[in-house]
Amino acid sequence: MIEEGFDEVNLIEALGSGCRLLETYSDEKRCLILGYFMVSEKVRQPIHAVCDYSNPKVVDIVTADLPQKPWWTTPEKRGRLI
């Protein structure tokens, strides 16, 4: 995570404040969530997290990354498919 420009504190901040569900993968009981963490007083950074909710007692963060072009044209809209 550090290599990508965020850490666990940033991820918790993003998922704990006004995050948004972007996609649901019902077959796998997973979803893609968009959240934001503050880089500075005026700049916020979007972050994506794939969460697994197959265990009703725990939500597991499977992976997290920063949305980047060309795969994402905006934090909410997919770009080029791989």
Short mmCIF file of the C-alpha atoms (twelve columns), coordinates in Angstrom:
data_MODEL
# 
_entry.id   MODEL 
# 
loop_
_atom_site.group_PDB 
_atom_site.id 
_atom_site.type_symbol 
_atom_site.label_atom_id 
_atom_site.label_alt_id 
_atom_site.label_comp_id 
_atom_site.label_asym_id 
_atom_site.label_seq_id 
_atom_site.Cartn_x 
_atom_site.Cartn_y 
_atom_site.Cartn_z 
_atom_site.pdbx_PDB_model_num 
ATOM 1  C CA . MET A 1  0.000   0.000   0.000   1 
ATOM 2  C CA . ILE A 2  2.744   2.448   0.882   1 
ATOM 3  C CA . GLU A 3  4.166   2.044   -2.646  1 
ATOM 4  C CA . GLU A 4  0.816   3.172   -4.068  1 
ATOM 5  C CA . GLY A 5  0.739   6.329   -1.946  1 
ATOM 6  C CA . PHE A 6  -1.551  5.396   0.956   1 
ATOM 7  C CA . ASP A 7  -1.481  3.427   4.189   1 
ATOM 8  C CA . GLU A 8  -3.922  1.677   6.534   1 
ATOM 9  C CA . VAL A 9  -4.873  4.938   8.246   1 
ATOM 10 C CA . ASN A 10 -5.826  6.481   4.888   1 
ATOM 11 C CA . LEU A 11 -7.880  3.409   3.990   1 
ATOM 12 C CA . ILE A 12 -9.767  3.447   7.299   1 
ATOM 13 C CA . GLU A 13 -10.418 7.182   6.892   1 
ATOM 14 C CA . ALA A 14 -11.770 6.642   3.368   1 
ATOM 15 C CA . LEU A 15 -14.035 3.730   4.268   1 
ATOM 16 C CA . GLY A 16 -15.257 5.322   7.477   1 
ATOM 17 C CA . SER A 17 -16.554 8.568   6.040   1 
ATOM 18 C CA . GLY A 18 -19.082 8.836   3.262   1 
ATOM 19 C CA . CYS A 19 -17.930 6.025   1.018   1 
ATOM 20 C CA . ARG A 20 -19.966 4.936   -1.997  1 
ATOM 21 C CA . LEU A 21 -20.787 1.508   -3.427  1 
ATOM 22 C CA . LEU A 22 -19.685 1.376   -7.079  1 
ATOM 23 C CA . GLU A 23 -20.134 -2.281  -8.045  1 
ATOM 24 C CA . THR A 24 -21.452 -5.480  -6.519  1 
ATOM 25 C CA . TYR A 25 -20.126 -8.949  -7.340  1 
ATOM 26 C CA . SER A 26 -22.975 -11.016 -5.910  1 
ATOM 27 C CA . ASP A 27 -21.577 -14.421 -6.912  1 
ATOM 28 C CA . GLU A 28 -18.462 -13.800 -4.845  1 
ATOM 29 C CA . LYS A 29 -20.166 -11.758 -2.103  1 
ATOM 30 C CA . ARG A 30 -17.809 -8.881  -2.813  1 
ATOM 31 C CA . CYS A 31 -18.218 -5.228  -3.713  1 
ATOM 32 C CA . LEU A 32 -16.170 -2.287  -4.928  1 
ATOM 33 C CA . ILE A 33 -16.289 0.789   -2.722  1 
ATOM 34 C CA . LEU A 34 -15.089 4.318   -3.450  1 
ATOM 35 C CA . GLY A 35 -13.903 6.475   -0.590  1 
ATOM 36 C CA . TYR A 36 -11.711 9.538   -0.097  1 
ATOM 37 C CA . PHE A 37 -8.942  10.429  2.324   1 
ATOM 38 C CA . MET A 38 -7.400  13.837  2.913   1 
ATOM 39 C CA . VAL A 39 -3.913  14.425  1.514   1 
ATOM 40 C CA . SER A 40 -3.864  18.003  2.798   1 
ATOM 41 C CA . GLU A 41 -6.360  20.492  4.172   1 
ATOM 42 C CA . LYS A 42 -7.803  21.134  0.711   1 
ATOM 43 C CA . VAL A 43 -6.934  18.006  -1.298  1 
ATOM 44 C CA . ARG A 44 -8.687  14.676  -1.053  1 
ATOM 45 C CA . GLN A 45 -7.586  11.475  -2.768  1 
ATOM 46 C CA . PRO A 46 -9.999  8.844   -4.109  1 
ATOM 47 C CA . ILE A 47 -9.368  5.209   -3.229  1 
ATOM 48 C CA . HIS A 48 -11.039 1.966   -4.295  1 
ATOM 49 C CA . ALA A 49 -11.439 -1.030  -2.003  1 
ATOM 50 C CA . VAL A 50 -12.793 -4.463  -2.835  1 
ATOM 51 C CA . CYS A 51 -14.544 -5.844  0.243   1 
ATOM 52 C CA . ASP A 52 -15.697 -9.390  0.959   1 
ATOM 53 C CA . TYR A 53 -18.915 -9.729  2.968   1 
ATOM 54 C CA . SER A 54 -19.305 -13.534 2.858   1 
ATOM 55 C CA . ASN A 55 -18.940 -13.701 6.656   1 
ATOM 56 C CA . PRO A 56 -21.941 -11.902 8.210   1 
ATOM 57 C CA . LYS A 57 -19.847 -10.836 11.228  1 
ATOM 58 C CA . VAL A 58 -16.848 -9.378  9.410   1 
ATOM 59 C CA . VAL A 59 -16.151 -7.322  6.311   1 
ATOM 60 C CA . ASP A 60 -12.750 -8.169  4.860   1 
ATOM 61 C CA . ILE A 61 -10.808 -5.720  2.704   1 
ATOM 62 C CA . VAL A 62 -9.458  -7.885  -0.105  1 
ATOM 63 C CA . THR A 63 -7.535  -5.214  -1.980  1 
ATOM 64 C CA . ALA A 64 -7.280  -1.449  -2.264  1 
ATOM 65 C CA . ASP A 65 -5.768  0.874   -4.832  1 
ATOM 66 C CA . LEU A 66 -5.899  4.377   -6.223  1 
ATOM 67 C CA . PRO A 67 -8.044  4.717   -9.377  1 
ATOM 68 C CA . GLN A 68 -5.781  5.559   -12.314 1 
ATOM 69 C CA . LYS A 69 -6.077  6.210   -16.022 1 
ATOM 70 C CA . PRO A 70 -6.543  4.477   -18.445 1 
ATOM 71 C CA . TRP A 71 -8.483  1.956   -16.331 1 
ATOM 72 C CA . TRP A 72 -10.578 4.699   -14.693 1 
ATOM 73 C CA . THR A 73 -11.542 7.921   -16.456 1 
ATOM 74 C CA . THR A 74 -12.874 9.316   -13.156 1 
ATOM 75 C CA . PRO A 75 -12.937 7.744   -9.686  1 
ATOM 76 C CA . GLU A 76 -16.498 6.579   -10.467 1 
ATOM 77 C CA . LYS A 77 -16.311 5.670   -14.165 1 
ATOM 78 C CA . ARG A 78 -14.397 2.794   -15.736 1 
ATOM 79 C CA . GLY A 79 -12.119 3.507   -18.649 1 
ATOM 80 C CA . ARG A 80 -10.316 0.980   -20.789 1 
ATOM 81 C CA . LEU A 81 -10.823 -2.704  -20.035 1 
ATOM 82 C CA . ILE A 82 -7.741  -4.870  -19.736 1 
# 
